[in-house]
Amino acid sequence: PPGGARSPEGSSRFARDPHQQKGSSMAQLPVQRRAAAEPALTLEQHAAGEGNQECADCGAAGPDWASVNQGSLICIDCAGTHRSLGAHISKVKSTRLDTWKAEEVQMFVSQGGNAQVNRKLLEFGAPLPPARGASRADLDRYIRAKYQHCPQPGGACSSTALA
């Protein structure tokens, strides 16, 4: 009620209709319709996903940077190498400092995350990563070889890149 206290159910973005039975499948329909109209994930939700808590290239914890068109979350050190590849291969943005357009978020999230991107790249001939603790020079060579062989904007070695 206006000006009154709100229940936890009432404060939810997708509150259940109080006139419908709790166990009714109809109670879920409004939630499903609204959820389908919204983006699948935010950057924060995507970053918290499985495999995304470490850099896609070197394994450093808590990556705060992203290759938007490749779909990889990366650390600040690897972001520097990505920038040197050029935006046509790897468009780098901060997940915290930069402003993202809705279509950039959608493209980035649609790549599936670090594990899926790395798997696709390996399938299309990317080299295996160097051992943990490799030198920066070895990591830089690996990153260049990994992404330059398949620079398809909008996707890590998508099938259209090979057509």
C-alpha positions as CSV (number, residue, x, y, z in Angstrom):
1,P,0.0,0.0,0.0
2,P,1.2,3.5,-0.7
3,G,3.2,4.9,2.3
4,G,2.9,1.6,4.1
5,A,5.4,-1.2,4.8
6,R,6.1,-3.6,1.9
7,S,6.4,-7.3,2.4
8,P,9.4,-9.1,0.9
9,E,7.1,-10.4,-1.8
10,G,5.8,-6.9,-2.6
11,S,9.3,-5.5,-2.9
12,S,10.3,-8.1,-5.5
13,R,10.6,-7.0,-9.1
14,F,8.6,-10.0,-10.1
15,A,6.1,-10.3,-7.3
16,R,3.6,-13.1,-7.5
17,D,0.0,-12.1,-8.0
18,P,-1.6,-12.5,-4.5
19,H,-4.9,-13.7,-6.1
20,Q,-3.3,-16.8,-7.7
21,Q,-2.6,-20.0,-5.8
22,K,0.9,-20.4,-4.6
23,G,1.4,-23.7,-6.4
24,S,-0.2,-22.7,-9.6
25,S,1.9,-22.7,-12.8
26,M,0.0,-19.6,-13.8
27,A,1.7,-17.7,-11.0
28,Q,5.0,-18.1,-13.0
29,L,3.7,-16.8,-16.3
30,P,4.1,-13.1,-15.6
31,V,7.7,-13.7,-14.4
32,Q,8.6,-15.7,-17.5
33,R,7.2,-13.0,-19.8
34,R,9.0,-10.2,-18.1
35,A,12.3,-12.1,-17.8
36,A,12.3,-12.9,-21.5
37,A,12.0,-9.2,-22.4
38,E,15.1,-8.3,-20.3
39,P,18.8,-9.0,-21.1
40,A,19.8,-12.5,-20.0
41,L,22.6,-11.3,-17.8
42,T,24.3,-8.2,-16.6
43,L,28.0,-7.8,-16.8
44,E,28.3,-8.4,-13.1
45,Q,26.2,-11.6,-13.3
46,H,28.2,-12.9,-16.2
47,A,31.5,-12.1,-14.5
48,A,30.3,-14.2,-11.5
49,G,29.6,-17.2,-13.7
50,E,31.5,-20.4,-13.7
51,G,35.0,-20.0,-15.3
52,N,34.8,-16.2,-15.4
53,Q,36.4,-15.5,-12.0
54,E,39.9,-15.8,-13.6
55,C,41.6,-14.3,-16.6
56,A,40.9,-16.2,-19.8
57,D,44.5,-16.0,-20.8
58,C,46.8,-16.2,-17.7
59,G,44.5,-17.4,-15.0
60,A,44.9,-14.4,-12.7
61,A,42.0,-14.0,-10.2
62,G,39.3,-11.4,-10.5
63,P,39.6,-10.1,-14.1
64,D,38.1,-6.5,-14.4
65,W,38.7,-6.2,-18.1
66,A,37.0,-7.7,-21.2
67,S,37.6,-8.4,-24.8
68,V,34.1,-7.4,-25.9
69,N,34.1,-8.9,-29.3
70,Q,36.0,-12.1,-28.3
71,G,33.8,-12.7,-25.2
72,S,36.7,-13.1,-22.7
73,L,37.2,-11.7,-19.2
74,I,40.8,-10.7,-18.8
75,C,43.2,-9.2,-16.2
76,I,44.7,-5.7,-16.6
77,D,48.1,-7.2,-17.7
78,C,46.6,-9.3,-20.5
79,A,44.3,-6.3,-21.4
80,G,47.4,-4.4,-22.4
81,T,48.4,-7.2,-24.8
82,H,44.9,-7.3,-26.2
83,R,44.9,-3.6,-26.8
84,S,48.1,-4.0,-28.9
85,L,46.3,-6.5,-31.2
86,G,43.9,-3.7,-32.3
87,A,40.2,-3.2,-31.8
88,H,39.4,-5.1,-35.0
89,I,40.7,-8.3,-33.2
90,S,40.1,-7.5,-29.5
91,K,38.0,-4.5,-28.4
92,V,39.0,-4.0,-24.7
93,K,36.8,-2.4,-22.1
94,S,36.8,-2.2,-18.3
95,T,33.9,-4.0,-16.7
96,R,33.9,-1.4,-14.0
97,L,35.1,1.9,-15.4
98,D,33.8,2.0,-19.0
99,T,30.3,2.5,-20.2
100,W,28.9,-0.4,-22.3
101,K,26.2,-0.1,-24.9
102,A,23.3,-2.7,-24.5
103,E,24.4,-4.4,-27.8
104,E,28.0,-4.7,-26.5
105,V,26.8,-6.4,-23.4
106,Q,24.5,-8.7,-25.4
107,M,27.3,-9.6,-27.8
108,F,29.8,-10.2,-25.0
109,V,27.5,-12.3,-22.8
110,S,26.3,-14.3,-25.9
111,Q,29.9,-15.7,-26.3
112,G,29.2,-17.9,-23.2
113,G,32.1,-16.9,-21.0
114,N,35.8,-17.8,-20.7
115,A,35.5,-21.6,-20.7
116,Q,33.3,-21.6,-23.8
117,V,35.4,-19.1,-25.6
118,N,38.7,-20.9,-24.8
119,R,37.1,-24.2,-25.9
120,K,36.0,-22.7,-29.3
121,L,39.4,-21.2,-29.9
122,L,41.2,-24.5,-29.2
123,E,38.8,-26.3,-31.6
124,F,39.8,-23.8,-34.3
125,G,43.5,-24.2,-33.8
126,A,44.5,-21.8,-31.0
127,P,47.6,-22.9,-29.1
128,L,47.5,-24.4,-25.6
129,P,48.1,-21.9,-22.8
130,P,51.6,-21.7,-21.3
131,A,52.0,-23.1,-17.7
132,R,50.9,-21.0,-14.8
133,G,53.6,-18.6,-13.8
134,A,54.9,-18.2,-17.4
135,S,56.8,-15.1,-18.2
136,R,55.0,-12.0,-19.5
137,A,56.8,-12.4,-22.8
138,D,55.5,-16.0,-23.1
139,L,52.0,-14.9,-22.2
140,D,52.1,-12.1,-24.8
141,R,53.2,-14.5,-27.5
142,Y,50.4,-16.9,-26.5
143,I,47.7,-14.2,-26.5
144,R,48.8,-13.0,-30.0
145,A,48.8,-16.5,-31.4
146,K,45.5,-17.3,-29.7
147,Y,43.4,-14.4,-31.0
148,Q,45.2,-13.3,-34.2
149,H,44.6,-16.6,-36.0
150,C,40.9,-16.0,-35.8
151,P,40.0,-12.3,-35.5
152,Q,36.3,-12.6,-36.2
153,P,34.6,-9.5,-34.7
154,G,31.6,-10.5,-32.7
155,G,32.8,-14.0,-31.8
156,A,35.7,-16.1,-30.9
157,C,36.3,-18.1,-34.0
158,S,32.7,-18.3,-34.9
159,S,31.8,-20.5,-37.9
160,T,31.3,-17.3,-40.0
161,A,35.0,-16.6,-39.5
162,L,35.9,-19.7,-41.4
163,A,33.5,-19.3,-44.3
